[in-house]
């Protein structure tokens, strides 16, 4: 950080240096050097201004982070006056929870969710689908005539056919990857104390439970079951086995790399997560949380507050705050519901 005194001293040194050259070296050469000196002034000023605002932003964000950490550790974050006011406004808008029944069955719903996640993560690859399909549709009659033996196919037609075939194969592979999520869940439900006789009740709880969506994750809460999807894995567990909640607030600090190998603070983002600690012993590998009997899902802060108030107010709660750094070139844009209120 270049402080105010350093800024003044830098200006004085540069000004005196070029003024002496202007006096000693003659008017013409002095004016040329003075012109370059003004450029140095402007460049130095821009560097100082940029450094100042980066430092000020870091200080403001650190003050806010200290506030969040203290409130989380004391357990007073979700009951602070400012947060409660924002939460009430959030609830009045009807956000946070979807109560309408799901049209798709559990099997097709899980596959569709996973398929959507894969498409979003491979958006650049799939960006060629629409123009290629359009090319194929425009030239479909010429291709039909080619296979009928009445016309020669052109290079453009062949390119459209080949590229469309590759994309169809790619989509099929993504679908098969999505299908594996359901198969893994179906094999592992017995590890969570659920028998095959409960499948009808699980299906109903999935279709008619309250749905909470955040980014690629979702949580469905029903009177008897919880269904959790974290973007990659899906699990179901009985609510009667859940005895503790872990509420996690994580601050991600983004640093922008420079050409000389350094970095500077750019921005930060807050993410919230709720973990359900269950007494049902699981023999499968833990993909969902920090422990064998812990299953977690990322939600926004208001959805976590809603879950605590409506469904799990009587359970024991643990509040955790963490920080981590990231040097991603383009920081991930956080959701507006996770903006800190104080």
RODO-2510 file (C-alpha; in nm, 4 decimals, decimal comma):
residues 342
     n   res          X          Y          Z
     1     x     0,0000     0,0000     0,0000
     2     x     0,1402     0,3409    -0,1031
     3     x     0,0323     0,5819     0,1693
     4     x    -0,0313     0,9558     0,1352
     5     x     0,3197     1,0580     0,2426
     6     x     0,4753     0,8251    -0,0138
     7     x     0,2513     0,9757    -0,2819
     8     x     0,3593     1,3303    -0,1967
     9     x     0,7290     1,2399    -0,1812
    10     x     0,7058     1,0609    -0,5170
    11     x     0,5457     1,3628    -0,6802
    12     x     0,8062     1,5989    -0,5353
    13     x     1,1021     1,3842    -0,6429
    14     x     0,9750     1,3430    -0,9987
    15     x     0,8865     1,7126    -1,0270
    16     x     1,2250     1,8311    -0,8989
    17     x     1,4093     1,5876    -1,1272
    18     x     1,2389     1,7051    -1,4438
    19     x     1,2474     2,0704    -1,3399
    20     x     1,6281     2,0563    -1,3033
    21     x     1,6588     1,8961    -1,6464
    22     x     1,4325     2,1671    -1,7875
    23     x     1,6524     2,4422    -1,6423
    24     x     1,9922     2,2901    -1,7204
    25     x     1,9322     2,1323    -2,0616
    26     x     1,7710     2,4179    -2,2476
    27     x     1,4138     2,5002    -2,3401
    28     x     1,3567     2,2563    -2,6296
    29     x     1,5061     1,9460    -2,4748
    30     x     1,3610     2,0462    -2,1420
    31     x     1,0087     2,0668    -2,2866
    32     x     1,0445     1,7195    -2,4428
    33     x     1,1617     1,5704    -2,1168
    34     x     0,8937     1,7589    -1,9275
    35     x     0,6330     1,6060    -2,1585
    36     x     0,7527     1,2581    -2,0706
    37     x     0,7679     1,3658    -1,7091
    38     x     0,3975     1,4517    -1,7155
    39     x     0,3318     1,1040    -1,8498
    40     x     0,5251     0,9613    -1,5562
    41     x     0,3181     1,1772    -1,3247
    42     x    -0,0070     1,0427    -1,4685
    43     x     0,1113     0,6797    -1,4600
    44     x     0,2339     0,7131    -1,1030
    45     x    -0,0949     0,8752    -1,0031
    46     x    -0,3037     0,5974    -1,1597
    47     x    -0,0964     0,3314    -0,9828
    48     x    -0,1412     0,5087    -0,6500
    49     x    -0,5173     0,5502    -0,6997
    50     x    -0,5600     0,1835    -0,7944
    51     x    -0,3519     0,0711    -0,4983
    52     x    -0,5491     0,2968    -0,2651
    53     x    -0,8899     0,1673    -0,3717
    54     x    -0,7746    -0,1980    -0,3562
    55     x    -0,6515    -0,1409    -0,0030
    56     x    -0,9721     0,0373     0,0971
    57     x    -1,1855    -0,2443    -0,0452
    58     x    -0,9780    -0,5018     0,1413
    59     x    -1,0189    -0,3097     0,4678
    60     x    -1,3982    -0,2829     0,4244
    61     x    -1,4303    -0,6506     0,3388
    62     x    -1,2130    -0,7524     0,6339
    63     x    -1,4280    -0,5484     0,8727
    64     x    -1,7396    -0,7158     0,7331
    65     x    -1,5743    -1,0599     0,7552
    66     x    -1,4846    -1,0008     1,1209
    67     x    -1,8476    -0,9095     1,1865
    68     x    -1,9751    -1,2275     1,0192
    69     x    -1,7220    -1,4436     1,2024
    70     x    -1,8074    -1,2974     1,5432
    71     x    -2,1811    -1,3320     1,4830
    72     x    -2,1479    -1,6893     1,3601
    73     x    -1,9300    -1,8038     1,6456
    74     x    -2,1657    -1,6450     1,8983
    75     x    -2,4744    -1,7909     1,7270
    76     x    -2,6329    -1,4502     1,6765
    77     x    -2,6053    -1,4105     1,3010
    78     x    -2,9490    -1,5447     1,2084
    79     x    -3,1223    -1,3527     1,4883
    80     x    -2,9657    -1,0103     1,4352
    81     x    -3,2107    -0,7292     1,3716
    82     x    -3,0819    -0,6434     1,0220
    83     x    -3,0827    -1,0048     0,9092
    84     x    -3,4320    -1,0734     1,0434
    85     x    -3,5659    -0,7691     0,8566
    86     x    -3,4063    -0,8848     0,5314
    87     x    -3,5296    -1,2395     0,5911
    88     x    -3,8886    -1,1241     0,6445
    89     x    -3,8727    -0,9272     0,3206
    90     x    -3,7371    -1,2369     0,1456
    91     x    -4,0242    -1,4509     0,2758
    92     x    -4,2858    -1,1924     0,1768
    93     x    -4,1710    -1,2229    -0,1839
    94     x    -4,2461    -1,5962    -0,1741
    95     x    -3,8894    -1,7038    -0,2361
    96     x    -3,6830    -1,9800    -0,0842
    97     x    -3,9208    -2,2759    -0,0966
    98     x    -4,1224    -2,4372    -0,3778
    99     x    -4,4264    -2,6257    -0,2543
   100     x    -4,5806    -2,7400    -0,5820
   101     x    -4,5596    -3,1134    -0,6666
   102     x    -4,2893    -3,2358    -0,9035
   103     x    -4,4160    -3,3674    -1,2353
   104     x    -4,1281    -3,6063    -1,2935
   105     x    -4,0748    -3,9195    -1,0900
   106     x    -3,7779    -3,9531    -0,8581
   107     x    -3,5756    -4,1489    -1,1113
   108     x    -3,6282    -3,9080    -1,3994
   109     x    -3,5953    -3,6070    -1,1712
   110     x    -3,2515    -3,7121    -1,0453
   111     x    -3,1287    -3,7875    -1,3959
   112     x    -3,2569    -3,4543    -1,5262
   113     x    -3,0915    -3,2573    -1,2441
   114     x    -2,7571    -3,4250    -1,3023
   115     x    -2,7884    -3,3841    -1,6783
   116     x    -2,8553    -3,0110    -1,6380
   117     x    -2,5486    -2,9739    -1,4156
   118     x    -2,3298    -3,1458    -1,6736
   119     x    -2,4658    -2,9267    -1,9519
   120     x    -2,3979    -2,6107    -1,7515
   121     x    -2,0414    -2,7182    -1,6776
   122     x    -1,9841    -2,7994    -2,0461
   123     x    -2,1591    -2,4934    -2,1859
   124     x    -1,8734    -2,4020    -2,4212
   125     x    -1,8768    -2,7448    -2,5806
   126     x    -2,2522    -2,7425    -2,6197
   127     x    -2,2524    -2,3893    -2,7658
   128     x    -2,2027    -2,5379    -3,1126
   129     x    -2,5221    -2,7445    -3,0929
   130     x    -2,7688    -2,4795    -3,2056
   131     x    -2,5783    -2,3445    -3,5116
   132     x    -2,4861    -2,6956    -3,6217
   133     x    -2,8428    -2,8184    -3,5949
   134     x    -2,9572    -2,5139    -3,7912
   135     x    -2,7054    -2,5899    -4,0635
   136     x    -2,8232    -2,9500    -4,0719
   137     x    -3,1901    -2,8456    -4,0853
   138     x    -3,1303    -2,5992    -4,3682
   139     x    -2,9460    -2,8576    -4,5764
   140     x    -3,1455    -3,1661    -4,4785
   141     x    -3,3165    -3,1912    -4,8171
   142     x    -2,9833    -3,1880    -5,0021
   143     x    -2,8531    -3,4597    -4,7726
   144     x    -3,1623    -3,6719    -4,8371
   145     x    -3,1135    -3,6287    -5,2114
   146     x    -2,7509    -3,7347    -5,1713
   147     x    -2,8433    -4,0591    -5,0000
   148     x    -3,1112    -4,1109    -5,2651
   149     x    -2,8361    -4,0913    -5,5264
   150     x    -2,9688    -3,7848    -5,7055
   151     x    -2,7161    -3,5226    -5,5898
   152     x    -2,3566    -3,4945    -5,4752
   153     x    -2,3058    -3,3928    -5,1143
   154     x    -2,0892    -3,0861    -5,0483
   155     x    -1,8184    -3,0344    -4,7869
   156     x    -2,0508    -2,8123    -4,5823
   157     x    -2,3160    -3,0832    -4,5712
   158     x    -2,0641    -3,3460    -4,4656
   159     x    -1,9277    -3,1148    -4,1948
   160     x    -2,2798    -3,0614    -4,0549
   161     x    -2,3491    -3,4362    -4,0516
   162     x    -2,0205    -3,5265    -3,8822
   163     x    -2,0384    -3,2510    -3,6213
   164     x    -2,4010    -3,3269    -3,5396
   165     x    -2,3172    -3,6961    -3,5002
   166     x    -2,0340    -3,6143    -3,2614
   167     x    -2,2622    -3,3898    -3,0565
   168     x    -2,5314    -3,6568    -3,0399
   169     x    -2,2744    -3,9045    -2,9090
   170     x    -2,1548    -3,6451    -2,6575
   171     x    -2,5090    -3,5850    -2,5291
   172     x    -2,5650    -3,9593    -2,4973
   173     x    -2,2463    -3,9892    -2,2903
   174     x    -2,3665    -3,7089    -2,0619
   175     x    -2,6995    -3,8856    -2,0209
   176     x    -2,5290    -4,2127    -1,9276
   177     x    -2,3191    -4,0239    -1,6724
   178     x    -2,6389    -3,8756    -1,5314
   179     x    -2,7991    -4,2185    -1,5163
   180     x    -2,5155    -4,3437    -1,2966
   181     x    -2,6210    -4,1021    -1,0205
   182     x    -2,9569    -4,2729    -0,9839
   183     x    -2,8009    -4,6185    -0,9996
   184     x    -2,5544    -4,5293    -0,7249
   185     x    -2,8345    -4,3884    -0,5084
   186     x    -3,0494    -4,6975    -0,5634
   187     x    -2,7703    -4,9267    -0,4491
   188     x    -2,6846    -4,7199    -0,1428
   189     x    -3,0244    -4,6438     0,0164
   190     x    -2,9962    -4,9529     0,2347
   191     x    -2,6863    -4,7972     0,3916
   192     x    -2,9067    -4,5163     0,5229
   193     x    -3,1522    -4,7506     0,6953
   194     x    -3,4073    -4,7479     0,4097
   195     x    -3,5560    -5,0731     0,2834
   196     x    -3,7059    -5,1543    -0,0553
   197     x    -4,0510    -5,1522     0,1036
   198     x    -4,0117    -4,7773     0,1632
   199     x    -3,9699    -4,6915    -0,2063
   200     x    -4,3318    -4,5840    -0,2494
   201     x    -4,3070    -4,3496     0,0498
   202     x    -3,9747    -4,2133    -0,0794
   203     x    -4,1284    -4,1442    -0,4192
   204     x    -4,4181    -3,9523    -0,2607
   205     x    -4,1860    -3,7575    -0,0336
   206     x    -3,9786    -3,6553    -0,3350
   207     x    -4,2755    -3,5404    -0,5397
   208     x    -4,4715    -3,3612    -0,2675
   209     x    -4,1965    -3,2378    -0,0346
   210     x    -4,0837    -2,8751    -0,0017
   211     x    -3,8080    -2,7953    -0,2515
   212     x    -3,5116    -2,5633    -0,1872
   213     x    -3,2861    -2,4817    -0,4843
   214     x    -2,9516    -2,3018    -0,4840
   215     x    -2,7205    -2,3051    -0,7842
   216     x    -2,6737    -2,6717    -0,8799
   217     x    -2,7883    -2,8098    -0,5452
   218     x    -3,1321    -2,8828    -0,4061
   219     x    -3,2908    -3,0106    -0,0883
   220     x    -3,6367    -3,1656    -0,0549
   221     x    -3,7895    -3,1783     0,2926
   222     x    -4,0848    -3,4037     0,3677
   223     x    -4,2316    -3,5170     0,7009
   224     x    -4,0392    -3,8462     0,6882
   225     x    -3,7444    -3,8048     0,4504
   226     x    -3,4758    -3,5645     0,3311
   227     x    -3,3505    -3,5741    -0,0280
   228     x    -3,0189    -3,4023    -0,0946
   229     x    -2,8460    -3,3338    -0,4257
   230     x    -2,5144    -3,1439    -0,4246
   231     x    -2,4604    -3,1245    -0,8002
   232     x    -2,2882    -3,4619    -0,8269
   233     x    -2,4376    -3,7038    -0,5739
   234     x    -2,7890    -3,7723    -0,4511
   235     x    -2,8885    -3,9226    -0,1176
   236     x    -3,2017    -3,9839     0,0889
   237     x    -3,2193    -4,0185     0,4653
   238     x    -3,4840    -4,0404     0,7316
   239     x    -3,5602    -3,7245     0,9251
   240     x    -3,5991    -3,9168     1,2482
   241     x    -3,2275    -4,0005     1,2401
   242     x    -3,1137    -3,6377     1,2118
   243     x    -3,0101    -3,5043     1,5520
   244     x    -2,7792    -3,2112     1,4707
   245     x    -2,7382    -2,9294     1,2167
   246     x    -2,4071    -2,7741     1,1132
   247     x    -2,4404    -2,4292     0,9548
   248     x    -2,1296    -2,3284     0,7635
   249     x    -2,0452    -1,9820     0,6287
   250     x    -1,7463    -1,9753     0,3956
   251     x    -1,5774    -1,6628     0,2668
   252     x    -1,3810    -1,7034    -0,0574
   253     x    -1,1232    -1,4305    -0,1209
   254     x    -1,0339    -1,3875    -0,4863
   255     x    -0,6873    -1,2667    -0,5838
   256     x    -0,5970    -1,1454    -0,9320
   257     x    -0,2574    -1,2562    -1,0594
   258     x    -0,0185    -1,0025    -1,2118
   259     x     0,2286    -1,0433    -1,4973
   260     x     0,5220    -1,0376    -1,2566
   261     x     0,4046    -1,3334    -1,0533
   262     x     0,2375    -1,1359    -0,7753
   263     x    -0,1291    -1,0951    -0,6917
   264     x    -0,3666    -0,8417    -0,5441
   265     x    -0,7009    -0,8662    -0,3688
   266     x    -0,9911    -0,8391    -0,6138
   267     x    -1,3155    -0,9405    -0,4420
   268     x    -1,4775    -1,1932    -0,2134
   269     x    -1,7855    -1,4127    -0,2025
   270     x    -1,9848    -1,5755     0,0764
   271     x    -2,1346    -1,9225     0,0487
   272     x    -2,3561    -2,0977     0,3005
   273     x    -2,4035    -2,4660     0,3627
   274     x    -2,6114    -2,6780     0,5973
   275     x    -2,5076    -3,0274     0,7048
   276     x    -2,7407    -3,2871     0,8559
   277     x    -2,5780    -3,5179     1,1093
   278     x    -2,7605    -3,8500     1,1179
   279     x    -2,7334    -4,1396     1,3602
   280     x    -2,7791    -4,3896     1,0771
   281     x    -2,4424    -4,5486     1,0107
   282     x    -2,3430    -4,5433     0,6454
   283     x    -2,0985    -4,7891     0,4924
   284     x    -2,0537    -4,6005     0,1656
   285     x    -1,7839    -4,3434     0,0949
   286     x    -1,8719    -3,9980     0,2167
   287     x    -1,9435    -3,7611    -0,0712
   288     x    -2,1917    -3,5283     0,0927
   289     x    -2,0295    -3,3806     0,4006
   290     x    -1,7444    -3,3752     0,6481
   291     x    -1,8227    -3,7070     0,8236
   292     x    -1,9604    -4,0551     0,7533
   293     x    -2,3030    -3,9689     0,8922
   294     x    -2,3050    -3,6081     0,7684
   295     x    -2,4859    -3,5018     0,4523
   296     x    -2,4614    -3,1424     0,3393
   297     x    -2,6032    -2,9124     0,0732
   298     x    -2,5224    -2,5572    -0,0323
   299     x    -2,8131    -2,3132     0,0086
   300     x    -2,8437    -1,9389     0,0502
   301     x    -2,8516    -1,7878     0,3967
   302     x    -3,2265    -1,7194     0,3961
   303     x    -3,3101    -2,0766     0,2984
   304     x    -3,1005    -2,2035     0,5889
   305     x    -3,2851    -1,9714     0,8241
   306     x    -3,6155    -2,0983     0,6835
   307     x    -3,5130    -2,4604     0,7370
   308     x    -3,4189    -2,3924     1,0975
   309     x    -3,7411    -2,2076     1,1752
   310     x    -3,9870    -2,4373     0,9985
   311     x    -3,8430    -2,7849     1,0287
   312     x    -3,5447    -2,8202     1,2611
   313     x    -3,5864    -2,5608     1,5325
   314     x    -3,5624    -2,8197     1,8088
   315     x    -3,2339    -2,9743     1,6899
   316     x    -2,8898    -2,8960     1,8215
   317     x    -2,6975    -2,6519     1,5987
   318     x    -2,3302    -2,5795     1,5402
   319     x    -2,2166    -2,2611     1,3646
   320     x    -1,8874    -2,2649     1,1690
   321     x    -1,7109    -1,9857     0,9811
   322     x    -1,4206    -2,0444     0,7398
   323     x    -1,2103    -1,8501     0,4922
   324     x    -1,0149    -1,9615     0,1877
   325     x    -0,8309    -1,7942    -0,0975
   326     x    -0,8651    -1,8427    -0,4709
   327     x    -0,6627    -1,7176    -0,7678
   328     x    -0,9219    -1,7764    -1,0363
   329     x    -0,8825    -1,5342    -1,3259
   330     x    -1,2532    -1,4524    -1,3311
   331     x    -1,4142    -1,4785    -0,9848
   332     x    -1,7400    -1,6656    -0,9718
   333     x    -2,0284    -1,4261    -0,9286
   334     x    -2,2058    -1,4880    -0,6006
   335     x    -2,5830    -1,5007    -0,5664
   336     x    -2,7427    -1,1833    -0,4369
   337     x    -2,9244    -1,3668    -0,1533
   338     x    -2,5864    -1,4278     0,0123
   339     x    -2,5058    -1,0585     0,0430
   340     x    -2,4138    -0,9884     0,4034
   341     x    -2,6633    -0,7729     0,5973
   342     x    -2,5571    -0,5781     0,9038
***
